[in-house]
Amino acid sequence: PKALAVDDEPAYMTEFRQAMLARGLATRTRNAYVRDLRSCELTNSIALTRWHPDDVLHCLSLLAQDGNTPRTQARMLSS
């Protein structure tokens, strides 16, 4: 599988990708984590680097309301 495109990606996301690659994570795992982060970022419309604990809780609450399984929520939290 191919890694997701990095077009107009913020520096912190690129650094995250590089850290995952350095840890030897599989492409599918890296893609899932990046998708999770992008999705979470869209929930609050602010950069993840500016999030506070309440923003994380808000995102997790929305995931639960949308019917995501606890396993999906846990993966997104670990992303």
Biopython code that builds the backbone (N, CA, C, O; Angstrom):
import numpy as np
from Bio.PDB.StructureBuilder import StructureBuilder

atoms = [
    (1, "PRO", "N", (0.816, -1.197, 0.000)),
    (1, "PRO", "CA", (0.000, 0.000, 0.000)),
    (1, "PRO", "C", (0.860, 1.261, 0.000)),
    (1, "PRO", "O", (1.977, 1.278, 0.519)),
    (2, "LYS", "N", (0.311, 2.307, -0.593)),
    (2, "LYS", "CA", (1.020, 3.581, -0.651)),
    (2, "LYS", "C", (0.682, 4.420, 0.571)),
    (2, "LYS", "O", (-0.407, 4.316, 1.135)),
    (3, "ALA", "N", (1.637, 5.256, 0.968)),
    (3, "ALA", "CA", (1.386, 6.207, 2.045)),
    (3, "ALA", "C", (0.477, 7.303, 1.514)),
    (3, "ALA", "O", (0.493, 7.611, 0.322)),
    (4, "LEU", "N", (-0.310, 7.887, 2.396)),
    (4, "LEU", "CA", (-1.192, 8.983, 2.003)),
    (4, "LEU", "C", (-0.378, 10.163, 1.502)),
    (4, "LEU", "O", (0.766, 10.357, 1.913)),
    (5, "ALA", "N", (-0.968, 10.948, 0.614)),
    (5, "ALA", "CA", (-0.298, 12.132, 0.061)),
    (5, "ALA", "C", (-0.017, 13.146, 1.160)),
    (5, "ALA", "O", (-0.747, 13.231, 2.147)),
    (6, "VAL", "N", (1.040, 13.905, 0.976)),
    (6, "VAL", "CA", (1.448, 14.887, 1.970)),
    (6, "VAL", "C", (1.268, 16.324, 1.478)),
    (6, "VAL", "O", (1.903, 17.244, 1.994)),
    (7, "ASP", "N", (0.408, 16.513, 0.485)),
    (7, "ASP", "CA", (0.186, 17.831, -0.085)),
    (7, "ASP", "C", (-0.316, 18.821, 0.976)),
    (7, "ASP", "O", (-1.287, 18.555, 1.684)),
    (8, "ASP", "N", (0.354, 19.937, 1.065)),
    (8, "ASP", "CA", (-0.018, 20.997, 2.014)),
    (8, "ASP", "C", (-0.161, 20.507, 3.449)),
    (8, "ASP", "O", (-1.031, 20.968, 4.188)),
    (9, "GLU", "N", (0.674, 19.598, 3.824)),
    (9, "GLU", "CA", (0.622, 19.035, 5.163)),
    (9, "GLU", "C", (1.424, 19.921, 6.115)),
    (9, "GLU", "O", (2.521, 20.355, 5.762)),
    (10, "PRO", "N", (0.908, 20.198, 7.306)),
    (10, "PRO", "CA", (1.677, 20.991, 8.265)),
    (10, "PRO", "C", (2.942, 20.248, 8.707)),
    (10, "PRO", "O", (3.006, 19.020, 8.648)),
    (11, "ALA", "N", (3.926, 20.995, 9.140)),
    (11, "ALA", "CA", (5.215, 20.415, 9.533)),
    (11, "ALA", "C", (5.060, 19.379, 10.638)),
    (11, "ALA", "O", (5.744, 18.356, 10.623)),
    (12, "TYR", "N", (4.177, 19.628, 11.591)),
    (12, "TYR", "CA", (4.028, 18.672, 12.700)),
    (12, "TYR", "C", (3.503, 17.325, 12.215)),
    (12, "TYR", "O", (3.834, 16.286, 12.785)),
    (13, "MET", "N", (2.685, 17.343, 11.162)),
    (13, "MET", "CA", (2.170, 16.078, 10.615)),
    (13, "MET", "C", (3.300, 15.335, 9.890)),
    (13, "MET", "O", (3.402, 14.112, 9.989)),
    (14, "THR", "N", (4.131, 16.059, 9.176)),
    (14, "THR", "CA", (5.275, 15.448, 8.491)),
    (14, "THR", "C", (6.229, 14.833, 9.509)),
    (14, "THR", "O", (6.734, 13.730, 9.305)),
    (15, "GLU", "N", (6.473, 15.547, 10.604)),
    (15, "GLU", "CA", (7.347, 15.024, 11.661)),
    (15, "GLU", "C", (6.752, 13.764, 12.281)),
    (15, "GLU", "O", (7.470, 12.812, 12.589)),
    (16, "PHE", "N", (5.448, 13.771, 12.458)),
    (16, "PHE", "CA", (4.772, 12.590, 13.001)),
    (16, "PHE", "C", (4.947, 11.402, 12.066)),
    (16, "PHE", "O", (5.242, 10.293, 12.511)),
    (17, "ARG", "N", (4.765, 11.636, 10.763)),
    (17, "ARG", "CA", (4.964, 10.575, 9.766)),
    (17, "ARG", "C", (6.379, 10.005, 9.849)),
    (17, "ARG", "O", (6.573, 8.790, 9.853)),
    (18, "GLN", "N", (7.365, 10.908, 9.916)),
    (18, "GLN", "CA", (8.761, 10.478, 9.959)),
    (18, "GLN", "C", (9.055, 9.673, 11.210)),
    (18, "GLN", "O", (9.804, 8.697, 11.164)),
    (19, "ALA", "N", (8.468, 10.080, 12.332)),
    (19, "ALA", "CA", (8.672, 9.339, 13.579)),
    (19, "ALA", "C", (8.078, 7.941, 13.483)),
    (19, "ALA", "O", (8.677, 6.971, 13.949)),
    (20, "MET", "N", (6.888, 7.839, 12.873)),
    (20, "MET", "CA", (6.266, 6.515, 12.710)),
    (20, "MET", "C", (7.088, 5.640, 11.774)),
    (20, "MET", "O", (7.239, 4.443, 12.016)),
    (21, "LEU", "N", (7.620, 6.231, 10.705)),
    (21, "LEU", "CA", (8.445, 5.485, 9.766)),
    (21, "LEU", "C", (9.714, 4.996, 10.456)),
    (21, "LEU", "O", (10.132, 3.855, 10.261)),
    (22, "ALA", "N", (10.325, 5.866, 11.265)),
    (22, "ALA", "CA", (11.545, 5.501, 11.986)),
    (22, "ALA", "C", (11.289, 4.360, 12.973)),
    (22, "ALA", "O", (12.182, 3.558, 13.247)),
    (23, "ARG", "N", (10.074, 4.294, 13.499)),
    (23, "ARG", "CA", (9.707, 3.216, 14.424)),
    (23, "ARG", "C", (9.379, 1.928, 13.691)),
    (23, "ARG", "O", (9.171, 0.888, 14.315)),
    (24, "GLY", "N", (9.333, 1.997, 12.352)),
    (24, "GLY", "CA", (9.087, 0.801, 11.556)),
    (24, "GLY", "C", (7.628, 0.408, 11.434)),
    (24, "GLY", "O", (7.317, -0.741, 11.119)),
    (25, "LEU", "N", (6.720, 1.361, 11.681)),
    (25, "LEU", "CA", (5.302, 1.044, 11.565)),
    (25, "LEU", "C", (4.926, 0.801, 10.106)),
    (25, "LEU", "O", (5.466, 1.440, 9.202)),
    (26, "ALA", "N", (4.019, -0.106, 9.891)),
    (26, "ALA", "CA", (3.563, -0.461, 8.542)),
    (26, "ALA", "C", (2.842, 0.715, 7.890)),
    (26, "ALA", "O", (2.292, 1.581, 8.571)),
    (27, "THR", "N", (2.854, 0.727, 6.578)),
    (27, "THR", "CA", (2.220, 1.804, 5.819)),
    (27, "THR", "C", (0.749, 1.942, 6.185)),
    (27, "THR", "O", (0.269, 3.059, 6.382)),
    (28, "ARG", "N", (0.035, 0.849, 6.280)),
    (28, "ARG", "CA", (-1.393, 0.919, 6.623)),
    (28, "ARG", "C", (-1.604, 1.520, 8.011)),
    (28, "ARG", "O", (-2.551, 2.277, 8.224)),
    (29, "THR", "N", (-0.737, 1.190, 8.941)),
    (29, "THR", "CA", (-0.834, 1.744, 10.293)),
    (29, "THR", "C", (-0.573, 3.238, 10.258)),
    (29, "THR", "O", (-1.303, 4.021, 10.867)),
    (30, "ARG", "N", (0.475, 3.631, 9.540)),
    (30, "ARG", "CA", (0.787, 5.064, 9.434)),
    (30, "ARG", "C", (-0.365, 5.816, 8.789)),
    (30, "ARG", "O", (-0.744, 6.892, 9.251)),
    (31, "ASN", "N", (-0.924, 5.254, 7.721)),
    (31, "ASN", "CA", (-2.051, 5.898, 7.044)),
    (31, "ASN", "C", (-3.253, 6.045, 7.982)),
    (31, "ASN", "O", (-3.910, 7.086, 8.000)),
    (32, "ALA", "N", (-3.534, 4.999, 8.755)),
    (32, "ALA", "CA", (-4.671, 5.056, 9.681)),
    (32, "ALA", "C", (-4.457, 6.151, 10.716)),
    (32, "ALA", "O", (-5.381, 6.909, 11.012)),
    (33, "TYR", "N", (-3.259, 6.245, 11.266)),
    (33, "TYR", "CA", (-2.977, 7.278, 12.263)),
    (33, "TYR", "C", (-3.095, 8.675, 11.665)),
    (33, "TYR", "O", (-3.657, 9.571, 12.293)),
    (34, "VAL", "N", (-2.577, 8.865, 10.472)),
    (34, "VAL", "CA", (-2.660, 10.181, 9.831)),
    (34, "VAL", "C", (-4.115, 10.528, 9.528)),
    (34, "VAL", "O", (-4.537, 11.666, 9.736)),
    (35, "ARG", "N", (-4.881, 9.559, 9.038)),
    (35, "ARG", "CA", (-6.318, 9.801, 8.792)),
    (35, "ARG", "C", (-7.021, 10.184, 10.086)),
    (35, "ARG", "O", (-7.847, 11.097, 10.109)),
    (36, "ASP", "N", (-6.689, 9.483, 11.157)),
    (36, "ASP", "CA", (-7.296, 9.791, 12.456)),
    (36, "ASP", "C", (-6.987, 11.223, 12.877)),
    (36, "ASP", "O", (-7.874, 11.956, 13.314)),
    (37, "LEU", "N", (-5.738, 11.609, 12.743)),
    (37, "LEU", "CA", (-5.355, 12.960, 13.147)),
    (37, "LEU", "C", (-6.025, 14.019, 12.292)),
    (37, "LEU", "O", (-6.478, 15.043, 12.804)),
    (38, "ARG", "N", (-6.087, 13.777, 10.998)),
    (38, "ARG", "CA", (-6.764, 14.724, 10.108)),
    (38, "ARG", "C", (-8.236, 14.837, 10.475)),
    (38, "ARG", "O", (-8.788, 15.937, 10.505)),
    (39, "SER", "N", (-8.863, 13.722, 10.750)),
    (39, "SER", "CA", (-10.272, 13.713, 11.120)),
    (39, "SER", "C", (-10.503, 14.472, 12.420)),
    (39, "SER", "O", (-11.430, 15.275, 12.526)),
    (40, "CYS", "N", (-9.656, 14.211, 13.403)),
    (40, "CYS", "CA", (-9.783, 14.911, 14.690)),
    (40, "CYS", "C", (-9.577, 16.410, 14.519)),
    (40, "CYS", "O", (-10.287, 17.217, 15.121)),
    (41, "GLU", "N", (-8.621, 16.768, 13.712)),
    (41, "GLU", "CA", (-8.336, 18.181, 13.491)),
    (41, "GLU", "C", (-9.545, 18.894, 12.894)),
    (41, "GLU", "O", (-9.811, 20.051, 13.221)),
    (42, "LEU", "N", (-10.270, 18.212, 12.030)),
    (42, "LEU", "CA", (-11.454, 18.805, 11.410)),
    (42, "LEU", "C", (-12.594, 19.012, 12.406)),
    (42, "LEU", "O", (-13.421, 19.904, 12.219)),
    (43, "THR", "N", (-12.644, 18.198, 13.461)),
    (43, "THR", "CA", (-13.746, 18.324, 14.426)),
    (43, "THR", "C", (-13.723, 19.653, 15.156)),
    (43, "THR", "O", (-14.775, 20.189, 15.503)),
    (44, "ASN", "N", (-12.533, 20.191, 15.392)),
    (44, "ASN", "CA", (-12.416, 21.438, 16.157)),
    (44, "ASN", "C", (-11.938, 22.610, 15.303)),
    (44, "ASN", "O", (-11.904, 23.747, 15.774)),
    (45, "SER", "N", (-11.577, 22.347, 14.080)),
    (45, "SER", "CA", (-11.124, 23.395, 13.152)),
    (45, "SER", "C", (-9.936, 24.197, 13.669)),
    (45, "SER", "O", (-9.774, 25.371, 13.337)),
    (46, "ILE", "N", (-9.118, 23.557, 14.478)),
    (46, "ILE", "CA", (-7.863, 24.189, 14.914)),
    (46, "ILE", "C", (-6.747, 23.155, 14.825)),
    (46, "ILE", "O", (-6.985, 21.950, 14.905)),
    (47, "ALA", "N", (-5.531, 23.651, 14.657)),
    (47, "ALA", "CA", (-4.375, 22.757, 14.546)),
    (47, "ALA", "C", (-4.224, 21.925, 15.817)),
    (47, "ALA", "O", (-4.448, 22.414, 16.925)),
    (48, "LEU", "N", (-3.847, 20.683, 15.642)),
    (48, "LEU", "CA", (-3.666, 19.795, 16.794)),
    (48, "LEU", "C", (-2.639, 20.331, 17.783)),
    (48, "LEU", "O", (-2.731, 20.071, 18.983)),
    (49, "THR", "N", (-1.678, 21.066, 17.288)),
    (49, "THR", "CA", (-0.649, 21.615, 18.167)),
    (49, "THR", "C", (-1.205, 22.675, 19.116)),
    (49, "THR", "O", (-0.532, 23.072, 20.067)),
    (50, "ARG", "N", (-2.423, 23.130, 18.863)),
    (50, "ARG", "CA", (-3.056, 24.145, 19.712)),
    (50, "ARG", "C", (-4.178, 23.565, 20.565)),
    (50, "ARG", "O", (-4.873, 24.303, 21.264)),
    (51, "TRP", "N", (-4.357, 22.249, 20.509)),
    (51, "TRP", "CA", (-5.420, 21.606, 21.271)),
    (51, "TRP", "C", (-5.125, 21.623, 22.757)),
    (51, "TRP", "O", (-3.972, 21.628, 23.187)),
    (52, "HIS", "N", (-6.194, 21.633, 23.526)),
    (52, "HIS", "CA", (-6.163, 21.514, 24.980)),
    (52, "HIS", "C", (-6.915, 20.234, 25.344)),
    (52, "HIS", "O", (-7.583, 19.655, 24.487)),
    (53, "PRO", "N", (-6.822, 19.782, 26.589)),
    (53, "PRO", "CA", (-7.515, 18.546, 26.968)),
    (53, "PRO", "C", (-9.018, 18.564, 26.632)),
    (53, "PRO", "O", (-9.575, 17.533, 26.254)),
    (54, "ASP", "N", (-9.658, 19.696, 26.764)),
    (54, "ASP", "CA", (-11.086, 19.773, 26.434)),
    (54, "ASP", "C", (-11.349, 19.483, 24.954)),
    (54, "ASP", "O", (-12.388, 18.922, 24.608)),
    (55, "ASP", "N", (-10.414, 19.863, 24.084)),
    (55, "ASP", "CA", (-10.566, 19.588, 22.656)),
    (55, "ASP", "C", (-10.515, 18.090, 22.380)),
    (55, "ASP", "O", (-11.250, 17.582, 21.534)),
    (56, "VAL", "N", (-9.646, 17.390, 23.097)),
    (56, "VAL", "CA", (-9.543, 15.933, 22.949)),
    (56, "VAL", "C", (-10.845, 15.284, 23.406)),
    (56, "VAL", "O", (-11.378, 14.400, 22.734)),
    (57, "LEU", "N", (-11.350, 15.728, 24.551)),
    (57, "LEU", "CA", (-12.602, 15.180, 25.065)),
    (57, "LEU", "C", (-13.764, 15.440, 24.110)),
    (57, "LEU", "O", (-14.622, 14.578, 23.917)),
    (58, "HIS", "N", (-13.788, 16.621, 23.521)),
    (58, "HIS", "CA", (-14.829, 16.958, 22.551)),
    (58, "HIS", "C", (-14.765, 16.016, 21.348)),
    (58, "HIS", "O", (-15.791, 15.506, 20.898)),
    (59, "CYS", "N", (-13.582, 15.793, 20.843)),
    (59, "CYS", "CA", (-13.400, 14.895, 19.698)),
    (59, "CYS", "C", (-13.860, 13.482, 20.049)),
    (59, "CYS", "O", (-14.573, 12.853, 19.267)),
    (60, "LEU", "N", (-13.463, 12.981, 21.210)),
    (60, "LEU", "CA", (-13.865, 11.632, 21.621)),
    (60, "LEU", "C", (-15.374, 11.539, 21.813)),
    (60, "LEU", "O", (-15.984, 10.517, 21.498)),
    (61, "SER", "N", (-15.963, 12.589, 22.323)),
    (61, "SER", "CA", (-17.411, 12.615, 22.492)),
    (61, "SER", "C", (-18.119, 12.523, 21.142)),
    (61, "SER", "O", (-19.095, 11.787, 20.998)),
    (62, "LEU", "N", (-17.630, 13.263, 20.167)),
    (62, "LEU", "CA", (-18.215, 13.215, 18.829)),
    (62, "LEU", "C", (-18.056, 11.837, 18.198)),
    (62, "LEU", "O", (-18.956, 11.352, 17.512)),
    (63, "LEU", "N", (-16.906, 11.209, 18.434)),
    (63, "LEU", "CA", (-16.692, 9.860, 17.902)),
    (63, "LEU", "C", (-17.717, 8.887, 18.471)),
    (63, "LEU", "O", (-18.268, 8.057, 17.748)),
    (64, "ALA", "N", (-17.964, 8.995, 19.766)),
    (64, "ALA", "CA", (-18.939, 8.114, 20.409)),
    (64, "ALA", "C", (-20.341, 8.385, 19.869)),
    (64, "ALA", "O", (-21.098, 7.454, 19.593)),
    (65, "GLN", "N", (-20.679, 9.663, 19.721)),
    (65, "GLN", "CA", (-22.004, 10.026, 19.198)),
    (65, "GLN", "C", (-22.200, 9.519, 17.774)),
    (65, "GLN", "O", (-23.311, 9.160, 17.385)),
    (66, "ASP", "N", (-21.126, 9.491, 17.004)),
    (66, "ASP", "CA", (-21.203, 9.026, 15.618)),
    (66, "ASP", "C", (-21.239, 7.506, 15.506)),
    (66, "ASP", "O", (-21.306, 6.964, 14.402)),
    (67, "GLY", "N", (-21.193, 6.813, 16.654)),
    (67, "GLY", "CA", (-21.309, 5.367, 16.644)),
    (67, "GLY", "C", (-20.002, 4.617, 16.457)),
    (67, "GLY", "O", (-20.015, 3.416, 16.184)),
    (68, "ASN", "N", (-18.873, 5.301, 16.600)),
    (68, "ASN", "CA", (-17.586, 4.615, 16.479)),
    (68, "ASN", "C", (-17.399, 3.668, 17.657)),
    (68, "ASN", "O", (-17.791, 3.974, 18.784)),
    (69, "THR", "N", (-16.807, 2.538, 17.389)),
    (69, "THR", "CA", (-16.585, 1.539, 18.436)),
    (69, "THR", "C", (-15.539, 2.031, 19.424)),
    (69, "THR", "O", (-14.721, 2.889, 19.092)),
    (70, "PRO", "N", (-15.564, 1.490, 20.639)),
    (70, "PRO", "CA", (-14.526, 1.857, 21.606)),
    (70, "PRO", "C", (-13.107, 1.582, 21.074)),
    (70, "PRO", "O", (-12.164, 2.302, 21.404)),
    (71, "ARG", "N", (-12.972, 0.555, 20.266)),
    (71, "ARG", "CA", (-11.653, 0.235, 19.671)),
    (71, "ARG", "C", (-11.195, 1.350, 18.730)),
    (71, "ARG", "O", (-10.030, 1.746, 18.761)),
    (72, "THR", "N", (-12.108, 1.857, 17.893)),
    (72, "THR", "CA", (-11.775, 2.964, 16.998)),
    (72, "THR", "C", (-11.446, 4.209, 17.793)),
    (72, "THR", "O", (-10.497, 4.925, 17.474)),
    (73, "GLN", "N", (-12.221, 4.466, 18.820)),
    (73, "GLN", "CA", (-11.957, 5.630, 19.661)),
    (73, "GLN", "C", (-10.582, 5.545, 20.326)),
    (73, "GLN", "O", (-9.861, 6.539, 20.416)),
    (74, "ALA", "N", (-10.235, 4.358, 20.783)),
    (74, "ALA", "CA", (-8.937, 4.153, 21.436)),
    (74, "ALA", "C", (-7.797, 4.366, 20.439)),
    (74, "ALA", "O", (-6.777, 4.966, 20.777)),
    (75, "ARG", "N", (-7.976, 3.868, 19.198)),
    (75, "ARG", "CA", (-6.939, 4.073, 18.182)),
    (75, "ARG", "C", (-6.763, 5.552, 17.877)),
    (75, "ARG", "O", (-5.641, 6.043, 17.756)),
    (76, "MET", "N", (-7.882, 6.255, 17.756)),
    (76, "MET", "CA", (-7.798, 7.686, 17.459)),
    (76, "MET", "C", (-7.142, 8.435, 18.610)),
    (76, "MET", "O", (-6.373, 9.369, 18.383)),
    (77, "LEU", "N", (-7.435, 8.040, 19.827)),
    (77, "LEU", "CA", (-6.805, 8.682, 20.979)),
    (77, "LEU", "C", (-5.299, 8.418, 20.973)),
    (77, "LEU", "O", (-4.510, 9.315, 21.272)),
    (78, "SER", "N", (-4.904, 7.204, 20.638)),
    (78, "SER", "CA", (-3.469, 6.919, 20.628)),
    (78, "SER", "C", (-2.762, 7.599, 19.464)),
    (78, "SER", "O", (-1.564, 7.872, 19.538)),
    (79, "SER", "N", (-3.490, 7.873, 18.400)),
    (79, "SER", "CA", (-2.894, 8.631, 17.283)),
    (79, "SER", "C", (-2.464, 9.986, 17.780)),
    (79, "SER", "O", (-1.937, 10.789, 17.009)),
]
sb = StructureBuilder()
sb.init_structure("model")
sb.init_model(0)
sb.init_chain("A")
sb.init_seg("    ")
for serial, (resi, resn, name, xyz) in enumerate(atoms, 1):
    if name == "N":
        sb.init_residue(resn, " ", resi, " ")
    sb.init_atom(name, np.array(xyz, "f"), 0.0, 1.0, " ", f" {name:<3s}", serial, name[0])
structure = sb.get_structure()
